[in-house]
Structures are given as C-alpha cells and as structure tokens.
Amino acid sequence: MTDATPPRSTLLALGKAQVDAMFARRICFTAIDDSEFLPLLECVLTAFESHGLDSTGADKLWDHAYPVYDRACREADPDYGFEENRDLMRSYLCGRRRLDEKKARG
C-alpha cells in the first residue's frame, strides 16, 4: 500500500456506503433492471480491488452487498431465501463472482 492509498477501513466504509446508496437510489429508478444494475454495482465494487483493497476486504464488501440485495428481493417476493437471492444476484455478474451454472445445478 502506498502513502496515497487510503487505509483499508476507509475503503471498506466507503464501499459499504456506496452499496447502500446505490440500492437506496435504485428505489427511485424502478426502470433499471437487475441485469443492468448488478453489473454496475459489480464495476463499483471491483474498482476497490483495483485501487488498494485486498481480496479479503473485497469479500467483506460483497458480504455486505448480498444481504442488501436479499432484503430488496424479499420485499418483492418473500418466498425466496438468502441463498437463492444471493445466487440470483451472482447470476447477473460478469466477473469472477458470477455464479457458475454447472456448480449451481449440482
């Protein structure tokens, strides 16, 4: 980490705040679909890894994002559980966190 890189705790706090803000703002724009919104969220969170946050820290950001998405999904349809909603979220991603369809099917 260089002197110009913010501390890990700052990056985590900023990342979590961005996740919360993006989901809160999304409520105002219902026209944006998960297939558009979640890759955008992925770009934002991936940027933290590119700019100094280690993989453990990035995992913490995703561990924050999954329950936020789960809550949004349960508001729309409470019949689905956390794992199903997390897998749905991951199915829309483009990078390394994308759900592997072969593993998902068993």
Backbone as numpy.savetxt, mean C-alpha at the origin, in Angstrom:
# Nx Ny Nz CAx CAy CAz Cx Cy Cz
23.40 5.21 4.56 22.55 6.38 4.56 23.44 7.62 4.56
23.17 8.57 3.66 23.94 9.80 3.59 23.34 10.83 4.54
24.08 11.93 4.72 23.57 13.00 5.58 22.28 13.60 5.06
22.06 13.52 3.73 20.86 14.10 3.13 19.64 13.19 3.28
19.83 11.95 3.63 18.70 11.03 3.77 18.07 11.20 5.14
16.75 11.42 5.18 16.08 11.55 6.47 16.17 10.26 7.28
16.07 10.36 8.58 16.08 9.15 9.41 14.94 8.21 9.06
15.14 6.93 9.31 14.15 5.90 9.00 12.80 6.22 9.64
12.81 6.67 10.88 11.54 6.97 11.56 10.77 8.09 10.84
11.49 9.05 10.29 10.85 10.14 9.55 10.24 9.62 8.26
10.99 8.76 7.56 10.48 8.18 6.32 9.24 7.32 6.58
9.27 6.55 7.66 8.11 5.72 8.00 6.89 6.58 8.32
7.09 7.60 9.12 5.97 8.48 9.48 5.40 9.18 8.25
6.27 9.64 7.38 5.82 10.30 6.15 5.08 9.31 5.24
5.62 8.12 5.10 4.97 7.11 4.26 3.59 6.74 4.77
3.48 6.52 6.07 2.17 6.18 6.65 1.18 7.33 6.48
1.66 8.55 6.65 0.80 9.72 6.47 0.33 9.82 5.02
1.21 9.48 4.08 0.81 9.52 2.67 -0.23 8.45 2.36
-0.05 7.26 2.90 -1.04 6.20 2.70 -2.39 6.67 3.22
-2.42 7.18 4.43 -3.68 7.64 5.03 -4.30 8.77 4.21
-3.47 9.71 3.76 -3.98 10.85 2.99 -4.51 10.40 1.63
-3.82 9.47 1.00 -4.28 9.01 -0.31 -5.63 8.29 -0.20
-5.77 7.43 0.81 -7.05 6.74 0.98 -8.15 7.72 1.38
-7.84 8.68 2.23 -8.85 9.67 2.64 -9.27 10.53 1.44
-8.32 10.91 0.63 -8.62 11.74 -0.54 -9.39 10.94 -1.59
-9.12 9.65 -1.65 -9.78 8.80 -2.64 -11.29 8.78 -2.44
-11.73 8.94 -1.22 -13.16 8.96 -0.92 -13.86 10.06 -1.72
-13.15 11.16 -1.94 -13.72 12.29 -2.70 -13.79 12.00 -4.19
-12.99 11.05 -4.66 -12.90 10.75 -6.09 -13.26 9.29 -6.33
-14.53 8.97 -6.20 -14.95 7.58 -6.34 -14.79 7.07 -7.77
-14.54 7.96 -8.71 -14.38 7.53 -10.10 -13.08 6.76 -10.32
-12.11 6.90 -9.43 -10.86 6.18 -9.59 -11.03 4.76 -9.06
-10.73 3.83 -9.89 -10.91 2.41 -9.62 -9.65 1.85 -8.94
-9.81 0.72 -8.24 -8.67 0.08 -7.59 -7.55 -0.21 -8.58
-7.91 -0.57 -9.81 -6.89 -0.91 -10.81 -6.03 0.29 -11.18
-6.52 1.50 -10.93 -5.75 2.72 -11.18 -5.12 3.24 -9.88
-5.88 3.18 -8.81 -5.44 3.75 -7.54 -4.29 2.96 -6.90
-4.41 1.65 -6.86 -3.42 0.85 -6.14 -2.05 0.86 -6.80
-1.93 0.83 -8.14 -0.60 1.01 -8.72 -0.01 2.39 -8.42
-0.86 3.40 -8.31 -0.38 4.73 -7.93 0.16 4.70 -6.50
-0.57 4.08 -5.60 -0.10 3.92 -4.22 1.22 3.15 -4.20
1.31 2.12 -5.02 2.54 1.33 -5.11 3.72 2.21 -5.55
3.50 3.09 -6.50 4.57 4.00 -6.95 5.04 4.90 -5.80
4.11 5.41 -5.04 4.45 6.28 -3.92 5.27 5.51 -2.88
4.81 4.32 -2.52 5.52 3.55 -1.49 6.86 3.03 -1.99
6.93 2.66 -3.25 8.19 2.18 -3.81 9.24 3.29 -3.84
8.80 4.52 -3.98 9.73 5.65 -3.98 10.50 5.73 -2.66
9.89 5.32 -1.58 10.59 5.35 -0.29 11.77 4.40 -0.29
11.60 3.24 -0.92 12.71 2.28 -1.02 13.83 2.84 -1.89
13.46 3.57 -2.92 14.45 4.14 -3.83 15.22 5.30 -3.20
14.67 5.85 -2.13 15.28 7.04 -1.53 15.66 6.86 -0.08
16.11 5.66 0.28 16.74 5.50 1.58 16.07 4.59 2.58
14.84 4.16 2.35 14.18 3.30 3.32 14.55 1.85 3.02
15.00 1.14 4.04 15.40 -0.25 3.85 14.17 -1.14 3.64
14.41 -2.40 3.26 13.29 -3.30 2.93 12.40 -3.57 4.14
12.98 -3.60 5.34 12.17 -3.80 6.54 11.23 -2.61 6.74
11.74 -1.42 6.53 10.91 -0.22 6.64 9.82 -0.20 5.58
10.17 -0.60 4.36 9.18 -0.65 3.28 8.08 -1.65 3.63
8.46 -2.78 4.21 7.46 -3.77 4.64 6.53 -3.17 5.68
7.06 -2.34 6.56 6.23 -1.68 7.57 5.20 -0.75 6.92
5.62 -0.06 5.85 4.66 0.79 5.14 3.54 -0.04 4.52
3.91 -1.15 3.91 2.89 -2.03 3.33 2.02 -2.64 4.42
2.62 -2.97 5.55 1.84 -3.51 6.68 0.85 -2.48 7.21
1.11 -1.22 6.95 0.17 -0.16 7.31 -0.90 -0.01 6.22
-0.49 -0.15 4.96 -1.41 0.06 3.84 -2.46 -1.04 3.73
-2.06 -2.29 3.98 -3.02 -3.40 3.83 -4.26 -3.23 4.71
-4.11 -2.93 6.01 -5.32 -2.75 6.83 -6.17 -1.53 6.44
-5.50 -0.49 5.93 -6.26 0.68 5.47 -7.15 0.28 4.29
-6.58 -0.49 3.37 -7.35 -0.98 2.24 -8.45 -1.94 2.71
-8.11 -2.79 3.66 -9.09 -3.74 4.21 -10.30 -3.00 4.77
-10.06 -1.93 5.53 -11.18 -1.16 6.09 -12.06 -0.58 4.99
-11.42 -0.06 3.93 -12.18 0.50 2.82 -13.02 -0.59 2.13
-12.42 -1.76 1.97 -13.15 -2.88 1.34 -14.33 -3.33 2.20
-14.10 -3.39 3.50 -15.17 -3.86 4.40 -16.34 -2.88 4.45
-16.06 -1.60 4.22 -17.15 -0.63 4.14 -18.04 -0.94 2.93
-17.40 -1.37 1.85 -18.15 -1.69 0.63 -18.80 -3.07 0.71
-18.09 -4.03 1.30 -18.60 -5.41 1.39 -17.98 -6.09 2.61
-18.71 -6.12 3.71 -18.15 -6.67 4.96 -17.98 -8.19 4.97
-18.39 -8.88 3.92 -18.29 -10.34 3.90 -16.88 -10.86 3.66
-15.98 -10.01 3.20 -14.62 -10.45 2.92 -13.70 -10.14 4.09
-12.75 -11.03 4.34 -11.81 -10.89 5.44 -10.52 -10.20 5.02
-9.66 -9.98 6.01 -8.41 -9.27 5.78 -7.56 -9.93 4.70
-7.36 -11.24 4.79 -6.50 -11.94 3.85 -7.02 -11.81 2.42
-8.34 -11.95 2.26 -8.93 -11.81 0.93 -8.74 -10.40 0.38
-8.93 -9.41 1.24 -8.78 -8.02 0.81 -7.31 -7.69 0.52
-6.40 -8.22 1.34 -4.97 -8.00 1.08 -4.58 -8.65 -0.25
-5.07 -9.85 -0.51 -4.76 -10.52 -1.77 -5.36 -9.76 -2.95
-6.56 -9.23 -2.77 -7.17 -8.42 -3.82 -6.30 -7.20 -4.10
-5.86 -6.53 -3.06 -4.99 -5.37 -3.22 -3.73 -5.75 -3.98
-3.12 -6.84 -3.57 -1.88 -7.28 -4.20 -2.10 -7.68 -5.66
-3.30 -8.11 -6.01 -3.56 -8.51 -7.40 -3.51 -7.31 -8.35
-3.67 -6.10 -7.83 -3.62 -4.90 -8.66 -2.22 -4.30 -8.77
-1.29 -4.78 -7.98 0.05 -4.21 -7.99 0.84 -4.69 -9.20
1.89 -3.97 -9.51 2.71 -4.29 -10.69 4.10 -4.82 -10.31
4.59 -4.46 -9.15 5.94 -4.80 -8.74 6.05 -6.11 -7.99
7.09 -6.20 -7.18 7.41 -7.46 -6.50 6.38 -7.88 -5.46
5.52 -6.99 -5.04 4.49 -7.35 -4.06 3.20 -7.84 -4.72
3.20 -7.88 -6.03 2.02 -8.39 -6.76 1.78 -9.85 -6.34
0.52 -10.19 -6.19 0.14 -11.54 -5.81 0.49 -12.50 -6.93
1.20 -13.55 -6.59 1.53 -14.60 -7.55 0.29 -15.47 -7.70
-0.33 -15.40 -8.85 -1.59 -16.13 -9.08 -1.42 -17.64 -8.88
-0.28 -18.19 -9.24 -0.06 -19.62 -9.08 -0.06 -20.02 -7.60
0.60 -19.22 -6.77 0.62 -19.50 -5.33 -0.74 -19.27 -4.71
-1.47 -18.29 -5.21 -2.79 -17.97 -4.65 -3.78 -19.12 -4.88
-3.64 -19.81 -5.99 -4.56 -20.90 -6.30 -4.21 -22.17 -5.56
-3.02 -22.21 -4.97 -2.67 -23.37 -4.16 -1.73 -24.25 -4.85
